[in-house]
Amino acid sequence: MAKVFIGVDPHKLSATIEVVDRNETVLATGRFGTDKAGYAAMRKHVASYPDRVWAVEGSNGTGRPLAHRLLADGEHVVDVPAKLSARARLFDTGHNRKTDAHDAHAVAVVAVRTRGLRVLAYDEELEVLRMLVDRREELTRAKVQSVNRLQRLLSELRPGKGKKDLTALQAKRILASVRPRDVVGKTRKRLALEQLAELVVIEAKIKASTKELKPLVLARGSHLMDLTGVGPVVAARILADVGDVARFADRNRFASWTGTAPLDASSGEQIRHRLSRAGNRKANHVIHIAAACQIRLDTPGRAYYRRKLAAGKTRMEAMRCLKRRISDAIYRQLVTDATTTATVGLDAGPGGHRGASHVSSAAGFHPHTGTSDQPLPGPAPTTLPAPTGGRKTRTTRALVPAP
């Protein structure tokens, strides 16, 4: 029997499916619950199509539980980004009506027409890593909220005095020096002590979570923590979200995914780029943390950052350049780790890129290599003749394609 594609529009309590063949002919439809009985009924409904591919929309969000159940049962599952399904629904009949049936049809159509969709694989270790790093982020947000509440109470107990970057030990000392005599002040101090106790518990949980992440990262055979500024939390987030690094063709695609590649905003002879707000924002955040650590320490990354400042860039522009360098260094390390452990095979390693080096530092590139000012996948080929003679300006270098 010919291959069929099963488009899935997942929800927390239900999943709507549509089965189509290569000609986009609808073969079957259905709506099933996500409980054990509904899941079994859904698989039985498509059991007559042995050569099937499940296309799940949003496999990193609402569709993750269903995708993992299918993978655990040996099914072939691909991820359909929500942007692609929305685009297919827009150009389909039905006046872009957004219903579960239309969504399932759009997902199935994307699976038929699109090549290179990401094939999902279930990795228990990475799933554990993802849950733990997500939990630590939740604890971090809870810590910030707890500190803010404590700061508010302390500002009311000690008007006109404040403490930036308050820690639990500092708050304890401040509260010990405050002895209110009225009922309102005593109640305020009691609430502050309760908030302080909650802060101590949260900090202990964060410390234990970080300690738990480190051996899990090392067990993956990863050497990301060898990079300056990359600790267990940063490495765990990168590993959990990247999964198989082979899905990125090169460092430029990886930088686009991390949101560290600027977007081309050139017009005519004016060559400029703007900040990208796309990509995985969590990965972008941890790369920002690594960049901030490199700037604080005496590292090649700080020297590179200062060179950008001396060249006339603002602090934010220099930070973006450094983040792109760190993104490239992380990609090279991921490829090296994958090749060493023989888990993936890539046609081209990082050594094939111009100016790449095997030094695992954010600023370990050849000094004549272009910086993160270059967009993705590259500047459009120009038809303007290359100028002859004289020293090339910055604009001229951007117009001439790299050899």
C-alpha positions in Angstrom: 0.0 0.0 0.0 1.2 3.5 -0.8 2.5 5.8 1.8 0.0 8.0 3.6 0.5 11.1 5.7 -1.5 11.6 8.9 -2.0 15.3 9.8 -2.5 15.8 13.6 -3.9 18.9 15.2 -3.2 18.2 18.9 -4.8 19.7 22.0 -4.6 18.8 25.6 -7.8 16.7 25.7 -8.3 15.8 22.1 -6.5 15.3 18.7 -8.0 15.7 15.3 -6.4 13.7 12.4 -6.7 13.5 8.7 -5.2 10.8 6.5 -4.1 11.8 3.0 -2.1 10.1 0.2 0.6 11.6 -2.0 -2.1 13.2 -4.2 -3.6 14.9 -1.1 -6.7 12.7 -1.4 -8.5 12.5 1.9 -8.7 8.8 3.0 -9.9 9.1 6.6 -10.6 11.7 9.3 -11.3 11.5 13.0 -11.3 13.2 16.4 -10.1 11.2 19.4 -9.4 11.9 23.1 -5.9 11.9 24.4 -6.6 9.5 27.2 -5.6 5.8 27.0 -8.8 4.7 25.3 -8.8 7.6 22.8 -5.2 7.1 21.9 -5.7 3.3 21.3 -8.8 4.1 19.1 -6.8 6.6 17.0 -4.0 4.1 16.3 -6.6 1.4 15.5 -8.3 3.9 13.1 -5.2 4.1 11.0 -3.9 0.5 11.4 -5.0 -0.3 7.9 -2.2 2.0 6.5 1.0 0.2 7.4 3.3 2.7 5.5 2.3 5.9 7.4 4.0 9.1 8.5 2.5 11.1 11.4 2.8 14.9 11.0 2.3 16.6 14.4 1.9 20.3 14.6 3.8 22.0 17.4 5.8 18.9 18.6 7.7 21.2 21.0 4.6 22.5 22.6 1.1 21.2 22.9 1.9 18.3 20.6 4.9 17.1 22.5 3.1 14.5 24.7 1.3 12.9 21.8 4.5 12.9 19.6 6.4 11.2 22.4 3.7 8.5 22.8 3.8 7.8 19.1 7.6 7.6 19.0 7.6 5.3 22.0 5.3 2.9 20.0 7.7 2.9 17.1 5.8 5.3 14.8 7.4 7.6 12.2 6.8 11.2 13.3 7.7 14.5 11.7 7.3 18.0 13.1 5.2 20.6 11.2 5.9 24.2 12.3 2.8 26.2 13.0 3.9 28.8 10.5 3.9 26.3 7.6 0.4 25.0 8.5 -1.0 28.5 8.8 0.4 29.3 5.4 -1.1 26.2 3.9 -4.5 27.0 5.5 -4.4 30.6 4.2 -4.0 29.5 0.5 -6.4 26.6 0.8 -10.2 26.8 0.3 -12.4 27.6 3.2 -11.6 31.3 3.6 -8.9 30.6 6.1 -11.4 29.2 8.7 -9.5 27.9 11.7 -11.1 24.8 12.9 -9.6 21.5 14.1 -10.5 19.8 10.9 -9.0 22.6 8.7 -5.9 22.6 10.9 -5.4 18.8 10.5 -5.9 19.1 6.8 -3.3 21.9 6.6 -0.8 19.9 8.6 -1.3 16.9 6.3 -0.8 19.0 3.2 2.4 20.5 4.5 3.7 17.0 5.2 3.0 15.9 1.6 4.4 19.0 0.0 7.4 19.9 2.2 10.7 18.1 2.0 13.1 18.1 4.9 10.7 18.3 7.8 12.4 17.5 11.0 12.1 13.8 11.9 11.5 13.4 15.6 13.3 10.9 17.8 12.6 10.1 21.4 15.6 10.3 23.7 14.8 9.7 27.4 18.0 11.3 28.6 17.3 14.5 26.7 13.7 14.6 27.8 14.9 14.3 31.5 17.4 17.1 30.8 14.7 19.3 29.3 12.3 18.8 32.3 15.1 19.6 34.8 16.3 22.7 33.0 12.7 23.9 32.6 12.1 23.3 36.3 15.2 25.3 37.2 14.0 28.2 35.1 10.7 28.1 36.9 12.6 28.2 40.2 14.7 31.2 39.0 11.5 33.1 38.1 10.1 32.3 41.5 13.3 33.5 43.1 13.0 36.9 41.3 9.4 37.3 42.4 10.3 36.4 46.0 13.2 38.9 46.1 11.0 41.6 44.7 8.4 41.0 47.4 11.1 41.0 50.0 12.5 44.3 48.7 9.1 45.9 48.9 8.7 44.9 52.5 12.2 46.0 53.4 11.7 49.4 51.8 8.6 49.9 54.0 10.5 48.8 57.1 13.5 51.0 56.3 12.3 54.0 54.2 14.8 55.7 52.1 17.3 52.8 52.1 17.6 50.1 49.5 19.9 47.2 48.7 20.6 46.3 45.1 21.0 42.6 44.2 19.7 41.5 47.6 20.7 38.0 48.9 19.1 35.9 51.6 22.0 36.5 54.0 21.8 40.3 53.5 18.1 40.3 54.0 18.5 38.3 57.2 21.0 40.9 58.6 18.7 43.8 57.7 15.7 42.2 59.3 17.8 41.5 62.5 18.6 45.2 62.8 14.9 46.3 62.5 12.8 46.3 65.6 9.4 47.8 65.0 7.2 48.8 67.9 3.8 49.2 66.3 1.5 46.5 65.2 1.8 47.4 61.5 5.6 47.2 61.6 5.6 43.9 63.5 3.2 42.4 61.0 5.3 43.7 58.1 8.5 42.2 59.7 6.7 38.8 60.2 5.7 38.7 56.5 9.2 39.6 55.5 10.6 36.8 57.6 8.1 34.4 55.9 9.2 35.7 52.5 12.8 35.2 53.5 12.2 31.6 54.5 10.6 31.0 51.1 13.6 32.6 49.4 16.0 30.3 51.3 14.1 27.2 50.2 14.0 28.3 46.6 17.7 29.0 46.5 18.4 25.6 48.0 16.3 24.0 45.3 18.1 26.0 42.6 21.5 24.8 43.9 20.4 21.2 44.0 19.0 21.4 40.5 22.2 22.8 39.1 24.1 20.1 40.9 21.9 17.5 39.3 22.3 18.9 35.8 26.1 18.7 35.6 26.5 14.9 35.7 23.7 14.5 33.2 25.4 16.8 30.7 28.7 15.0 31.2 27.0 11.6 30.7 25.9 12.8 27.2 29.6 13.0 26.3 29.3 16.8 25.9 32.2 19.1 26.2 30.2 22.3 26.0 31.2 23.2 29.5 34.8 23.5 28.3 33.7 26.8 26.7 34.2 29.8 28.8 30.9 31.0 30.3 29.0 27.8 29.5 28.0 26.1 32.7 25.7 23.1 33.4 22.5 25.2 33.0 23.6 26.7 29.6 24.8 23.4 28.3 21.7 21.6 29.4 19.4 24.1 27.7 21.4 23.8 24.5 21.5 20.0 24.5 17.8 19.7 25.3 16.6 22.1 22.7 19.0 21.2 19.9 18.6 17.4 20.1 20.4 16.2 16.9 22.8 18.8 15.7 22.7 17.2 12.2 19.5 19.0 11.5 21.5 22.2 11.1 23.3 22.3 7.8 26.0 24.7 9.0 26.8 27.3 11.6 24.7 29.9 9.8 21.5 27.9 10.2 22.4 27.2 13.8 22.9 31.0 14.4 19.5 31.6 12.7 17.9 29.1 15.1 19.6 30.8 18.2 18.5 34.2 17.0 22.1 35.5 16.9 22.2 36.1 13.1 21.2 39.6 12.1 18.7 40.1 9.4 19.6 41.8 6.1 17.8 45.2 5.9 19.8 46.5 2.9 18.3 48.8 0.4 20.0 49.9 -2.8 23.6 50.8 -2.0 22.9 51.1 1.7 24.1 47.9 3.4 22.8 47.4 6.9 21.4 44.7 9.1 18.9 44.7 12.0 18.5 42.7 15.1 16.7 39.4 14.8 13.9 38.6 17.2 13.3 35.2 15.7 14.8 31.9 16.7 14.7 30.0 20.0 14.6 32.7 22.6 15.6 30.4 25.4 18.8 29.4 23.6 19.4 33.1 22.8 19.1 33.9 26.5 21.6 31.3 27.7 24.0 32.5 25.0 23.6 36.0 26.3 24.5 34.7 29.8 27.7 33.1 28.4 28.6 36.4 26.6 28.1 38.4 29.8 30.3 35.9 31.7 33.1 36.2 29.1 33.0 40.0 29.2 33.4 40.0 33.0 36.3 37.7 32.9 39.8 38.0 31.3 39.0 36.0 28.2 39.5 36.2 24.4 35.8 37.0 24.3 36.3 40.2 26.3 39.2 41.2 24.1 37.0 40.7 21.1 34.2 42.7 22.7 36.6 45.6 23.4 37.9 45.5 19.8 34.3 46.0 18.6 33.9 48.9 21.0 37.1 50.5 19.7 35.8 50.0 16.1 32.9 52.3 16.9 30.2 49.8 17.8 27.8 50.4 20.7 27.8 48.1 23.7 24.7 46.3 22.4 26.1 45.9 18.9 29.4 44.5 20.3 27.4 42.1 22.5 25.5 40.8 19.5 28.8 40.2 17.7 30.1 38.3 20.6 26.9 36.3 20.9 27.3 35.2 17.3 30.9 34.1 17.9 29.7 32.1 20.9 26.9 30.5 18.8 29.5 29.4 16.2 31.7 28.0 19.0 28.8 26.1 20.5 27.9 24.7 17.0 31.5 23.5 16.4 31.6 21.9 19.8 28.3 20.1 19.2 29.5 18.8 15.9 32.8 17.7 17.4 31.0 15.9 20.3 28.6 14.2 17.9 31.4 13.0 15.6 33.4 11.7 18.5 30.6 9.7 19.9 29.6 8.5 16.5 26.0 9.4 17.0 25.6 11.5 13.9 27.4 11.8 10.6 27.8 15.2 8.9 29.0 15.7 5.4 31.0 18.8 6.4 32.6 19.7 9.7 33.2 23.1 11.0 36.7 23.0 9.5 35.2 23.5 6.1 34.0 27.1 7.0 36.2 30.0 6.2 38.2 31.1 9.2 37.1 28.3 11.5 39.5 27.0 14.0 39.5 24.1 16.5 40.1 26.4 19.5 37.0 26.2 21.7 36.7 29.9 22.5 34.2 32.4 21.4 36.8 34.6 19.8 38.9 31.8 18.4 38.3 32.8 14.7 41.0 33.9 12.3 41.4 37.7 12.7 40.5 38.4 9.1 37.2 36.5 9.3 34.0 38.6 8.9 32.0 39.2 12.1 28.4 38.6 12.9 27.5 41.6 10.8 27.0 39.1 8.0 23.4 38.1 7.5 22.0 34.6 6.9 22.3 32.8 4.6 24.6 35.5 3.1 24.4 38.8 1.3 22.6 38.7 -2.0 25.0 38.4 -5.0 25.6 41.8 -6.5 25.8 42.7 -10.1 27.7 45.8 -9.4 31.3 45.7 -10.7 34.0 45.4 -8.1 36.0 48.6 -7.6 39.6 48.5 -8.7 42.5 50.1 -6.8 42.6 51.7 -3.4 41.8 50.3 -0.1 38.5 48.5 0.2 36.0 50.1 2.5 33.6 48.3 4.8 30.7 48.8 2.3 32.8 47.5 -0.6 33.7 44.3 1.3 30.0 43.7 2.0 29.2 44.1 -1.7 31.8 41.7 -3.0 30.9 38.1 -2.5 33.3 36.1 -0.4 35.5 33.6 -2.3 
